[in-house]
């Protein structure tokens, strides 16, 4: 499901022998307000995979228009345009690319999407603060 050599900044491991429950991590891309953050996700792979898409949820809090306050991720390819050609790895790559380029036409959190579109500096400051607070605990632990 995820290549032996996963894309840079992406990792995933099964949590059970049947591979229905996975934990993944995505590193915030350089140049984004999420840079340096380690964002953990839970992936539930249905028994009908790859006919049906996985359910992906952020475990790490993130200030992002395409992620709900509960961690649900709004990705068009998963929710509306799933095909057999898509894989867990491609879903994680899509999530990582959303961290650089949010899709604001359809948002899980419309207020955050509006802020991203109309008050970019404010959005980036808040997203950066959340990244420091919630996604950099390993970095901060090593510094202290």
N, CA and C atoms as an extended XYZ file, in Angstrom:
432
Properties=species:S:1:pos:R:3:atomname:S:1:resname:S:1:resid:I:1 pbc="F F F"
N         0.811       -1.194        0.000 N   UNK     1
C         0.000        0.000        0.000 CA  UNK     1
C         0.855        1.258        0.000 C   UNK     1
N         1.888        1.302        0.819 N   UNK     2
C         2.849        2.390        0.783 CA  UNK     2
C         4.165        1.757        0.360 C   UNK     2
N         4.815        2.384       -0.608 N   UNK     3
C         6.039        1.816       -1.183 CA  UNK     3
C         7.075        1.502       -0.113 C   UNK     3
N         8.002        0.603       -0.451 N   UNK     4
C         9.125        0.329        0.439 CA  UNK     4
C         9.953        1.587        0.657 C   UNK     4
N        10.052        2.421       -0.359 N   UNK     5
C        10.743        3.705       -0.242 CA  UNK     5
C         9.688        4.801       -0.391 C   UNK     5
N         9.011        5.161        0.703 N   UNK     6
C         7.937        6.144        0.606 CA  UNK     6
C         8.479        7.516        0.219 C   UNK     6
N         7.620        8.381       -0.294 N   UNK     7
C         8.055        9.734       -0.647 CA  UNK     7
C         8.624       10.451        0.581 C   UNK     7
N         9.512       11.392        0.338 N   UNK     8
C        10.149       12.119        1.434 CA  UNK     8
C         9.109       12.817        2.305 C   UNK     8
N         9.258       12.650        3.607 N   UNK     9
C         8.355       13.302        4.545 CA  UNK     9
C         7.074       12.547        4.810 C   UNK     9
N         6.965       11.324        4.285 N   UNK    10
C         5.752       10.524        4.469 CA  UNK    10
C         6.153        9.142        4.979 C   UNK    10
N         5.442        8.677        5.989 N   UNK    11
C         5.672        7.326        6.512 CA  UNK    11
C         4.327        6.740        6.913 C   UNK    11
N         4.200        5.435        6.820 N   UNK    12
C         2.967        4.755        7.237 CA  UNK    12
C         3.299        3.338        7.669 C   UNK    12
N         2.661        2.907        8.743 N   UNK    13
C         2.858        1.543        9.228 CA  UNK    13
C         1.525        0.963        9.672 C   UNK    13
N         1.308       -0.320        9.380 N   UNK    14
C         0.062       -0.954        9.829 CA  UNK    14
C         0.074       -1.140       11.344 C   UNK    14
N        -1.096       -1.023       11.938 N   UNK    15
C        -1.239       -1.212       13.381 CA  UNK    15
C        -1.788       -2.586       13.728 C   UNK    15
N        -2.215       -3.330       12.705 N   UNK    16
C        -2.765       -4.668       12.950 CA  UNK    16
C        -2.299       -5.615       11.855 C   UNK    16
N        -2.363       -6.925       12.096 N   UNK    17
C        -1.868       -7.900       11.113 CA  UNK    17
C        -2.679       -7.942        9.823 C   UNK    17
N        -3.914       -7.509        9.864 N   UNK    18
C        -4.764       -7.543        8.670 CA  UNK    18
C        -4.577       -6.286        7.823 C   UNK    18
N        -3.858       -5.314        8.365 N   UNK    19
C        -3.568       -4.051        7.672 CA  UNK    19
C        -4.816       -3.207        7.416 C   UNK    19
N        -5.760       -3.256        8.324 N   UNK    20
C        -6.958       -2.417        8.200 CA  UNK    20
C        -6.792       -1.080        8.911 C   UNK    20
N        -5.886       -1.029        9.866 N   UNK    21
C        -5.665        0.186       10.646 CA  UNK    21
C        -4.197        0.576       10.520 C   UNK    21
N        -3.970        1.811       10.090 N   UNK    22
C        -2.618        2.303        9.866 CA  UNK    22
C        -2.394        3.592       10.640 C   UNK    22
N        -1.150        3.843       10.975 N   UNK    23
C        -0.752        5.158       11.454 CA  UNK    23
C         0.212        5.709       10.425 C   UNK    23
N         0.017        6.967       10.086 N   UNK    24
C         0.888        7.608        9.106 CA  UNK    24
C         1.380        8.932        9.671 C   UNK    24
N         2.449        9.418        9.089 N   UNK    25
C         2.919       10.757        9.432 CA  UNK    25
C         3.294       11.482        8.150 C   UNK    25
N         3.028       12.770        8.176 N   UNK    26
C         3.361       13.641        7.060 CA  UNK    26
C         4.127       14.817        7.650 C   UNK    26
N         5.277       15.112        7.081 N   UNK    27
C         6.080       16.246        7.529 CA  UNK    27
C         5.627       17.492        6.789 C   UNK    27
N         5.503       18.585        7.530 N   UNK    28
C         5.116       19.848        6.901 CA  UNK    28
C         6.154       20.280        5.880 C   UNK    28
N         5.711       20.618        4.665 N   UNK    29
C         6.646       20.980        3.594 CA  UNK    29
C         7.399       22.284        3.873 C   UNK    29
N         8.633       22.344        3.403 N   UNK    30
C         9.441       23.557        3.524 CA  UNK    30
C         8.735       24.715        2.830 C   UNK    30
N         8.806       25.875        3.441 N   UNK    31
C         8.192       27.063        2.860 CA  UNK    31
C         6.724       27.230        3.197 C   UNK    31
N         6.142       26.250        3.865 N   UNK    32
C         4.738       26.347        4.276 CA  UNK    32
C         4.691       26.710        5.761 C   UNK    32
N         3.538       27.177        6.252 N   UNK    33
C         3.447       27.452        7.691 CA  UNK    33
C         3.531       26.188        8.545 C   UNK    33
N         3.504       25.029        7.904 N   UNK    34
C         3.564       23.744        8.603 CA  UNK    34
C         4.980       23.166        8.624 C   UNK    34
N         5.933       23.919        8.074 N   UNK    35
C         7.318       23.453        7.973 CA  UNK    35
C         7.858       23.021        9.333 C   UNK    35
N         8.476       21.840        9.350 N   UNK    36
C         9.073       21.330       10.573 CA  UNK    36
C         8.129       20.541       11.456 C   UNK    36
N         6.840       20.575       11.141 N   UNK    37
C         5.865       19.848       11.948 CA  UNK    37
C         5.760       18.394       11.524 C   UNK    37
N         5.460       17.545       12.488 N   UNK    38
C         5.190       16.128       12.211 CA  UNK    38
C         3.713       15.903       12.506 C   UNK    38
N         2.945       15.652       11.463 N   UNK    39
C         1.501       15.500       11.581 CA  UNK    39
C         1.145       14.024       11.473 C   UNK    39
N         0.510       13.519       12.503 N   UNK    40
C         0.149       12.100       12.543 CA  UNK    40
C        -1.290       11.918       12.091 C   UNK    40
N        -1.510       10.828       11.353 N   UNK    41
C        -2.826       10.523       10.817 CA  UNK    41
C        -3.190        9.079       11.121 C   UNK    41
N        -4.477        8.844       11.202 N   UNK    42
C        -5.008        7.490       11.337 CA  UNK    42
C        -5.685        7.158       10.017 C   UNK    42
N        -5.415        5.977        9.507 N   UNK    43
C        -6.023        5.529        8.251 CA  UNK    43
C        -6.751        4.222        8.521 C   UNK    43
N        -8.025        4.201        8.173 N   UNK    44
C        -8.798        2.960        8.266 CA  UNK    44
C        -9.038        2.474        6.844 C   UNK    44
N        -8.502        1.318        6.551 N   UNK    45
C        -8.608        0.740        5.214 CA  UNK    45
C        -9.754       -0.270        5.228 C   UNK    45
N       -10.780       -0.046        4.403 N   UNK    46
C       -11.913       -0.982        4.412 CA  UNK    46
C       -11.525       -2.318        3.784 C   UNK    46
N       -12.252       -3.342        4.150 N   UNK    47
C       -12.000       -4.666        3.562 CA  UNK    47
C       -12.214       -4.641        2.053 C   UNK    47
N       -12.986       -3.686        1.588 N   UNK    48
C       -13.287       -3.573        0.159 CA  UNK    48
C       -12.251       -2.736       -0.599 C   UNK    48
N       -11.177       -2.303        0.075 N   UNK    49
C       -10.099       -1.575       -0.591 CA  UNK    49
C        -9.431       -2.508       -1.602 C   UNK    49
N        -9.141       -2.091       -2.782 N   UNK    50
C        -9.123       -0.732       -3.310 CA  UNK    50
C       -10.410       -0.293       -4.014 C   UNK    50
N       -11.447       -1.106       -3.921 N   UNK    51
C       -12.714       -0.705       -4.547 CA  UNK    51
C       -13.308        0.524       -3.859 C   UNK    51
N       -13.057        0.659       -2.563 N   UNK    52
C       -13.553        1.792       -1.792 CA  UNK    52
C       -12.382        2.502       -1.123 C   UNK    52
N       -12.507        3.807       -0.910 N   UNK    53
C       -11.382        4.569       -0.366 CA  UNK    53
C       -11.181        4.352        1.128 C   UNK    53
N        -9.986        4.649        1.602 N   UNK    54
C        -9.732        4.603        3.044 CA  UNK    54
C       -10.344        5.834        3.721 C   UNK    54
N       -10.510        5.733        5.017 N   UNK    55
C       -10.916        6.883        5.824 CA  UNK    55
C        -9.637        7.426        6.456 C   UNK    55
N        -9.397        8.711        6.274 N   UNK    56
C        -8.171        9.324        6.782 CA  UNK    56
C        -8.546       10.440        7.748 C   UNK    56
N        -7.870       10.457        8.890 N   UNK    57
C        -8.155       11.478        9.901 CA  UNK    57
C        -6.840       11.937       10.534 C   UNK    57
N        -6.684       13.253       10.651 N   UNK    58
C        -5.530       13.803       11.358 CA  UNK    58
C        -5.679       13.521       12.845 C   UNK    58
N        -4.627       13.018       13.461 N   UNK    59
C        -4.576       12.868       14.912 CA  UNK    59
C        -3.963       14.120       15.544 C   UNK    59
N        -3.064       14.751       14.809 N   UNK    60
C        -2.430       15.985       15.249 CA  UNK    60
C        -3.334       17.148       14.863 C   UNK    60
N        -3.567       18.052       15.796 N   UNK    61
C        -4.374       19.229       15.476 CA  UNK    61
C        -3.640       20.077       14.449 C   UNK    61
N        -4.421       20.638       13.513 N   UNK    62
C        -3.847       21.455       12.453 CA  UNK    62
C        -4.851       22.533       12.070 C   UNK    62
N        -4.352       23.725       11.821 N   UNK    63
C        -5.173       24.852       11.386 CA  UNK    63
C        -5.112       24.878        9.867 C   UNK    63
N        -6.141       24.340        9.228 N   UNK    64
C        -6.130       24.168        7.773 CA  UNK    64
C        -7.565       24.136        7.252 C   UNK    64
N        -7.842       24.791        6.125 N   UNK    65
C        -9.221       24.818        5.615 CA  UNK    65
C        -9.760       23.467        5.157 C   UNK    65
N        -8.889       22.524        4.831 N   UNK    66
C        -9.337       21.224        4.334 CA  UNK    66
C        -9.340       20.137        5.400 C   UNK    66
N        -9.135       20.533        6.656 N   UNK    67
C        -9.157       19.579        7.770 CA  UNK    67
C       -10.134       20.105        8.817 C   UNK    67
N       -11.107       19.279        9.170 N   UNK    68
C       -12.103       19.706       10.157 CA  UNK    68
C       -11.495       19.752       11.553 C   UNK    68
N       -12.199       20.402       12.456 N   UNK    69
C       -11.728       20.483       13.849 CA  UNK    69
C       -11.627       19.103       14.483 C   UNK    69
N       -12.281       18.098       13.872 N   UNK    70
C       -12.221       16.721       14.369 CA  UNK    70
C       -11.142       15.896       13.670 C   UNK    70
N       -10.452       16.511       12.698 N   UNK    71
C        -9.372       15.820       12.006 CA  UNK    71
C        -9.748       15.206       10.673 C   UNK    71
N       -11.028       15.280       10.305 N   UNK    72
C       -11.447       14.728        9.014 CA  UNK    72
C       -10.820       15.534        7.885 C   UNK    72
N       -10.365       14.840        6.859 N   UNK    73
C        -9.670       15.477        5.744 CA  UNK    73
C       -10.601       15.544        4.543 C   UNK    73
N       -10.708       16.716        3.956 N   UNK    74
C       -11.526       16.891        2.759 CA  UNK    74
C       -10.665       16.837        1.514 C   UNK    74
N       -10.587       15.666        0.919 N   UNK    75
C        -9.827       15.487       -0.326 CA  UNK    75
C       -10.808       14.996       -1.380 C   UNK    75
N       -10.905       15.735       -2.468 N   UNK    76
C       -11.851       15.396       -3.526 CA  UNK    76
C       -11.631       13.989       -4.065 C   UNK    76
N       -10.368       13.603       -4.244 N   UNK    77
C       -10.083       12.284       -4.825 CA  UNK    77
C       -10.555       11.149       -3.930 C   UNK    77
N       -10.602       11.372       -2.630 N   UNK    78
C       -11.054       10.328       -1.709 CA  UNK    78
C       -12.569       10.341       -1.582 C   UNK    78
N       -13.147       11.520       -1.445 N   UNK    79
C       -14.577       11.611       -1.170 CA  UNK    79
C       -15.468       11.466       -2.403 C   UNK    79
N       -14.998       11.955       -3.561 N   UNK    80
C       -15.887       11.983       -4.726 CA  UNK    80
C       -15.324       11.326       -5.978 C   UNK    80
N       -14.029       11.250       -6.092 N   UNK    81
C       -13.426       10.773       -7.341 CA  UNK    81
C       -12.477        9.597       -7.125 C   UNK    81
N       -12.817        8.707       -6.222 N   UNK    82
C       -11.958        7.559       -5.946 CA  UNK    82
C       -11.900        6.635       -7.146 C   UNK    82
N       -10.692        6.182       -7.489 N   UNK    83
C       -10.515        5.194       -8.551 CA  UNK    83
C        -9.555        4.118       -8.049 C   UNK    83
N        -9.551        3.005       -8.743 N   UNK    84
C        -8.647        1.908       -8.381 CA  UNK    84
C        -7.176        2.298       -8.528 C   UNK    84
N        -6.909        3.320       -9.335 N   UNK    85
C        -5.529        3.752       -9.553 CA  UNK    85
C        -4.953        4.482       -8.336 C   UNK    85
N        -5.814        4.956       -7.452 N   UNK    86
C        -5.337        5.670       -6.267 CA  UNK    86
C        -4.899        4.677       -5.196 C   UNK    86
N        -3.877        5.056       -4.472 N   UNK    87
C        -3.317        4.197       -3.425 CA  UNK    87
C        -3.209        5.001       -2.130 C   UNK    87
N        -2.905        4.313       -1.045 N   UNK    88
C        -2.672        4.989        0.230 CA  UNK    88
C        -1.531        5.996        0.076 C   UNK    88
N        -0.488        5.597       -0.605 N   UNK    89
C         0.650        6.483       -0.823 CA  UNK    89
C         0.228        7.750       -1.560 C   UNK    89
N        -0.583        7.609       -2.596 N   UNK    90
C        -1.042        8.780       -3.356 CA  UNK    90
C        -1.948        9.670       -2.514 C   UNK    90
N        -2.747        9.075       -1.645 N   UNK    91
C        -3.594        9.862       -0.742 CA  UNK    91
C        -2.714       10.685        0.196 C   UNK    91
N        -1.677       10.068        0.744 N   UNK    92
C        -0.779       10.789        1.647 CA  UNK    92
C        -0.008       11.887        0.923 C   UNK    92
N         0.375       11.647       -0.319 N   UNK    93
C         1.029       12.688       -1.122 CA  UNK    93
C         0.058       13.846       -1.347 C   UNK    93
N        -1.213       13.538       -1.621 N   UNK    94
C        -2.225       14.585       -1.799 CA  UNK    94
C        -2.383       15.410       -0.533 C   UNK    94
N        -2.379       14.740        0.611 N   UNK    95
C        -2.500       15.452        1.883 CA  UNK    95
C        -1.296       16.360        2.097 C   UNK    95
N        -0.111       15.847        1.813 N   UNK    96
C         1.087       16.668        1.975 CA  UNK    96
C         1.044       17.883        1.042 C   UNK    96
N         0.547       17.700       -0.179 N   UNK    97
C         0.472       18.835       -1.102 CA  UNK    97
C        -0.581       19.853       -0.662 C   UNK    97
N        -1.627       19.400        0.039 N   UNK    98
C        -2.614       20.341        0.585 CA  UNK    98
C        -1.980       21.273        1.616 C   UNK    98
N        -0.929       20.819        2.271 N   UNK    99
C        -0.267       21.662        3.262 CA  UNK    99
C         0.452       22.832        2.603 C   UNK    99
N         0.834       22.668        1.354 N   UNK   100
C         1.461       23.749        0.604 CA  UNK   100
C         0.422       24.578       -0.137 C   UNK   100
N        -0.599       23.910       -0.641 N   UNK   101
C        -1.576       24.571       -1.506 CA  UNK   101
C        -2.993       24.127       -1.140 C   UNK   101
N        -3.590       24.737       -0.105 N   UNK   102
C        -4.955       24.352        0.275 CA  UNK   102
C        -5.939       24.574       -0.866 C   UNK   102
N        -6.948       23.729       -0.905 N   UNK   103
C        -8.014       23.835       -1.905 CA  UNK   103
C        -9.182       24.546       -1.232 C   UNK   103
N        -9.375       25.824       -1.560 N   UNK   104
C       -10.366       26.623       -0.842 CA  UNK   104
C       -11.727       26.690       -1.514 C   UNK   104
N       -11.894       26.047       -2.657 N   UNK   105
C       -13.214       26.055       -3.301 CA  UNK   105
C       -14.222       25.281       -2.453 C   UNK   105
N       -13.773       24.213       -1.830 N   UNK   106
C       -14.612       23.431       -0.919 CA  UNK   106
C       -13.786       23.205        0.343 C   UNK   106
N       -14.277       23.707        1.472 N   UNK   107
C       -13.507       23.638        2.717 CA  UNK   107
C       -14.250       22.859        3.788 C   UNK   107
N       -13.502       22.160        4.607 N   UNK   108
C       -14.066       21.520        5.795 CA  UNK   108
C       -14.330       22.580        6.865 C   UNK   108
N       -13.535       23.637        6.857 N   UNK   109
C       -13.673       24.761        7.787 CA  UNK   109
C       -13.731       26.052        6.960 C   UNK   109
N       -14.949       26.465        6.537 N   UNK   110
C       -15.090       27.629        5.653 CA  UNK   110
C       -14.461       28.920        6.192 C   UNK   110
N       -14.517       29.138        7.505 N   UNK   111
C       -13.932       30.359        8.065 CA  UNK   111
C       -12.421       30.392        7.849 C   UNK   111
N       -11.794       29.233        7.995 N   UNK   112
C       -10.346       29.162        7.784 CA  UNK   112
C       -10.038       29.351        6.299 C   UNK   112
N       -10.872       28.793        5.426 N   UNK   113
C       -10.690       28.986        3.990 CA  UNK   113
C       -10.821       30.442        3.595 C   UNK   113
N       -11.772       31.131        4.199 N   UNK   114
C       -11.959       32.558        3.917 CA  UNK   114
C       -10.745       33.358        4.400 C   UNK   114
N       -10.227       33.001        5.566 N   UNK   115
C        -9.037       33.679        6.080 CA  UNK   115
C        -7.845       33.429        5.153 C   UNK   115
N        -7.693       32.190        4.675 N   UNK   116
C        -6.599       31.867        3.759 CA  UNK   116
C        -6.699       32.721        2.493 C   UNK   116
N        -7.919       32.878        1.969 N   UNK   117
C        -8.120       33.618        0.725 CA  UNK   117
C        -7.968       35.130        0.906 C   UNK   117
N        -8.418       35.661        2.050 N   UNK   118
C        -8.504       37.114        2.205 CA  UNK   118
C        -7.527       37.726        3.201 C   UNK   118
N        -6.979       36.922        4.092 N   UNK   119
C        -6.051       37.422        5.108 CA  UNK   119
C        -4.901       36.425        5.262 C   UNK   119
N        -4.145       36.270        4.200 N   UNK   120
C        -3.120       35.229        4.148 CA  UNK   120
C        -2.106       35.338        5.287 C   UNK   120
N        -1.650       36.552        5.603 N   UNK   121
C        -0.643       36.703        6.661 CA  UNK   121
C        -1.194       36.230        8.004 C   UNK   121
N        -2.433       36.563        8.300 N   UNK   122
C        -3.057       36.126        9.555 CA  UNK   122
C        -3.196       34.605        9.575 C   UNK   122
N        -3.653       34.033        8.444 N   UNK   123
C        -3.778       32.579        8.340 CA  UNK   123
C        -2.438       31.900        8.610 C   UNK   123
N        -1.388       32.377        7.943 N   UNK   124
C        -0.070       31.748        8.084 CA  UNK   124
C         0.468       31.872        9.507 C   UNK   124
N         0.220       33.005       10.159 N   UNK   125
C         0.681       33.177       11.540 CA  UNK   125
C        -0.013       32.182       12.471 C   UNK   125
N        -1.317       32.017       12.314 N   UNK   126
C        -2.057       31.079       13.165 CA  UNK   126
C        -1.640       29.644       12.857 C   UNK   126
N        -1.525       29.306       11.568 N   UNK   127
C        -1.122       27.947       11.184 CA  UNK   127
C         0.267       27.625       11.727 C   UNK   127
N         1.173       28.593       11.661 N   UNK   128
C         2.527       28.393       12.180 CA  UNK   128
C         2.496       28.191       13.695 C   UNK   128
N         1.673       28.982       14.394 N   UNK   129
C         1.550       28.848       15.854 CA  UNK   129
C         1.007       27.475       16.228 C   UNK   129
N        -0.015       27.009       15.501 N   UNK   130
C        -0.580       25.674       15.760 CA  UNK   130
C         0.450       24.590       15.479 C   UNK   130
N         1.242       24.783       14.427 N   UNK   131
C         2.288       23.804       14.107 CA  UNK   131
C         3.267       23.708       15.270 C   UNK   131
N         3.710       24.841       15.771 N   UNK   132
C         4.624       24.838       16.918 CA  UNK   132
C         3.975       24.185       18.125 C   UNK   132
N         2.715       24.499       18.364 N   UNK   133
C         2.041       24.017       19.572 CA  UNK   133
C         1.733       22.521       19.517 C   UNK   133
N         1.272       22.044       18.357 N   UNK   134
C         0.751       20.677       18.294 CA  UNK   134
C         1.606       19.687       17.499 C   UNK   134
N         2.449       20.171       16.588 N   UNK   135
C         3.140       19.250       15.678 CA  UNK   135
C         4.653       19.229       15.843 C   UNK   135
N         5.151       19.954       16.821 N   UNK   136
C         6.604       19.994       16.979 CA  UNK   136
C         7.037       19.546       18.363 C   UNK   136
N         6.237       18.718       19.013 N   UNK   137
C         6.577       18.274       20.364 CA  UNK   137
C         7.885       17.483       20.405 C   UNK   137
N         8.157       16.688       19.380 N   UNK   138
C         9.417       15.932       19.352 CA  UNK   138
C        10.609       16.877       19.241 C   UNK   138
N        10.473       17.904       18.417 N   UNK   139
C        11.547       18.877       18.234 CA  UNK   139
C        11.770       19.638       19.534 C   UNK   139
N        10.689       20.102       20.136 N   UNK   140
C        10.809       20.862       21.373 CA  UNK   140
C        11.364       20.003       22.501 C   UNK   140
N        10.964       18.744       22.545 N   UNK   141
C        11.462       17.835       23.585 CA  UNK   141
C        12.981       17.669       23.474 C   UNK   141
N        13.475       17.565       22.237 N   UNK   142
C        14.917       17.398       22.031 CA  UNK   142
C        15.693       18.664       22.379 C   UNK   142
N        15.069       19.832       22.204 N   UNK   143
C        15.722       21.096       22.515 CA  UNK   143
C        15.813       21.280       24.024 C   UNK   143
N        14.745       20.891       24.712 N   UNK   144
C        14.709       21.069       26.166 CA  UNK   144
C        15.507       19.972       26.807 C   UNK   144
